[in-house]
Amino acid sequence: MDTAPSYIRLYEEGLLGKKVEKAYSFLEKCSVCPHNCGINRLKNEKGFCKTGLHVKISSFFPHHGEEFPIRGYGGSGTIFISYCNMRCVYCQNYEISHLGEGREYTPEEIAGIMLYLQKEGCHNINWVTPSHVVPQLLKALYIATKRGLKLPIVYNTSSYDSPEIIKLLDGIIDIYLPDLKYLNDQHGKKYSKVKNYPDTAKEVIRLMHKQVGDLKTDERGIAYRGVLVRHLVLPEGISTTKKVLDFLRSLSPNMHVNIMAQYHPFYKAFNFPELSRRITEKEYREAVEYAYSIGLQVIDN
């Protein structure tokens, strides 16, 4: 069983550096994410994501609250990236994702963070909300690999990613942790302020699964490769849960999914009556039971 991160082979073959160069070309007329703002982030211009050339980070630490295959025993080396390319009205971390809490770091400094998390005994490096800063993170990864990084990368995303960027990540990312919010375009526009969320999310999750397949774990139950999808159950059927689960089942009968129950009204959710309550036990139970009934691999925290 080969559990070595894929990017090490790319680095040894001289291909990782070329992927970094290719990624930076997306910044000049920014098309790093589906917003395609077209601004020059190499000159520190800022578009929808409010991020120019430099990556803002809120915090980084060994995280023991993720799913067990991700956190394991030593924790997941999470790097919480500030800002986001979505504007979910119910965002639980709006101070980070909407207001940009944190400070800017260079790729060299981010490389140091990753090496620090490795030294702390983390099982992986977990990029949280990376969709808008992939080029800078890849440069940091290149530097960290040169300095001895050997942990798999977890790409922890809301799934509003550029398919071209996901294709570029082939051979770099070993563990994809996408969040599939809903498969209703109007919900994407109304509650997350983005266009074409369902089609975009489905395409990128297909690409992710094609690259790394179903979740694979070592003898300790810790993930080293594959896809684990998160799905937050929202009240009043807003999360279109059955559609989401049917889609995941269509990709693989062994797809791993974490059906999450922790929704509570937050941030601007009270402006929307349908989002202004917690979900019921019945709503959550029906979601989990349906996932089991179609054969999905249900994982919890």
BELSULWO-V771799 format. One record per residue. RES is the residue in three letters. SS is DSSP state (a for helix, b for strand, c for the rest). Layout:
res = <RES/RES>
ss = <SS/SS>
This chain:
res = <MET/ASP/THR/ALA/PRO/SER/TYR/ILE/ARG/LEU/TYR/GLU/GLU/GLY/LEU/LEU/GLY/LYS/LYS/VAL/GLU/LYS/ALA/TYR/SER/PHE/LEU/GLU/LYS/CYS/SER/VAL/CYS/PRO/HIS/ASN/CYS/GLY/ILE/ASN/ARG/LEU/LYS/ASN/GLU/LYS/GLY/PHE/CYS/LYS/THR/GLY/LEU/HIS/VAL/LYS/ILE/SER/SER/PHE/PHE/PRO/HIS/HIS/GLY/GLU/GLU/PHE/PRO/ILE/ARG/GLY/TYR/GLY/GLY/SER/GLY/THR/ILE/PHE/ILE/SER/TYR/CYS/ASN/MET/ARG/CYS/VAL/TYR/CYS/GLN/ASN/TYR/GLU/ILE/SER/HIS/LEU/GLY/GLU/GLY/ARG/GLU/TYR/THR/PRO/GLU/GLU/ILE/ALA/GLY/ILE/MET/LEU/TYR/LEU/GLN/LYS/GLU/GLY/CYS/HIS/ASN/ILE/ASN/TRP/VAL/THR/PRO/SER/HIS/VAL/VAL/PRO/GLN/LEU/LEU/LYS/ALA/LEU/TYR/ILE/ALA/THR/LYS/ARG/GLY/LEU/LYS/LEU/PRO/ILE/VAL/TYR/ASN/THR/SER/SER/TYR/ASP/SER/PRO/GLU/ILE/ILE/LYS/LEU/LEU/ASP/GLY/ILE/ILE/ASP/ILE/TYR/LEU/PRO/ASP/LEU/LYS/TYR/LEU/ASN/ASP/GLN/HIS/GLY/LYS/LYS/TYR/SER/LYS/VAL/LYS/ASN/TYR/PRO/ASP/THR/ALA/LYS/GLU/VAL/ILE/ARG/LEU/MET/HIS/LYS/GLN/VAL/GLY/ASP/LEU/LYS/THR/ASP/GLU/ARG/GLY/ILE/ALA/TYR/ARG/GLY/VAL/LEU/VAL/ARG/HIS/LEU/VAL/LEU/PRO/GLU/GLY/ILE/SER/THR/THR/LYS/LYS/VAL/LEU/ASP/PHE/LEU/ARG/SER/LEU/SER/PRO/ASN/MET/HIS/VAL/ASN/ILE/MET/ALA/GLN/TYR/HIS/PRO/PHE/TYR/LYS/ALA/PHE/ASN/PHE/PRO/GLU/LEU/SER/ARG/ARG/ILE/THR/GLU/LYS/GLU/TYR/ARG/GLU/ALA/VAL/GLU/TYR/ALA/TYR/SER/ILE/GLY/LEU/GLN/VAL/ILE/ASP/ASN>
ss = <c/c/c/c/c/a/a/a/a/a/a/a/c/c/c/a/a/a/a/a/a/a/a/a/a/a/a/a/c/c/c/c/c/c/c/c/c/c/c/c/a/a/a/c/c/c/c/c/c/c/c/c/c/c/b/b/b/b/b/b/b/b/b/c/c/c/c/a/a/a/a/c/c/c/c/b/b/b/b/b/b/c/c/c/c/c/c/c/c/c/c/c/c/a/a/a/a/c/c/c/c/c/b/b/b/c/a/a/a/a/a/a/a/a/a/a/a/a/a/c/c/c/c/b/b/b/b/b/c/c/c/c/c/a/a/a/a/a/a/a/a/a/a/a/a/a/c/c/c/c/c/b/b/b/b/b/b/c/c/c/c/c/a/a/a/a/a/a/c/c/c/c/c/c/b/b/b/b/b/c/c/c/c/c/a/a/a/a/a/a/a/a/c/c/c/c/a/a/a/a/a/a/a/a/a/a/a/a/a/a/a/a/c/b/c/b/b/c/c/c/c/c/b/b/b/b/b/b/b/b/b/b/c/c/a/a/a/c/c/c/a/a/a/a/a/a/a/a/a/a/a/c/c/c/c/b/b/b/b/b/c/c/c/c/c/c/c/c/a/a/a/c/a/a/a/c/c/c/c/c/a/a/a/a/a/a/a/a/a/a/a/a/a/c/c/c/b/b/c/c/c>
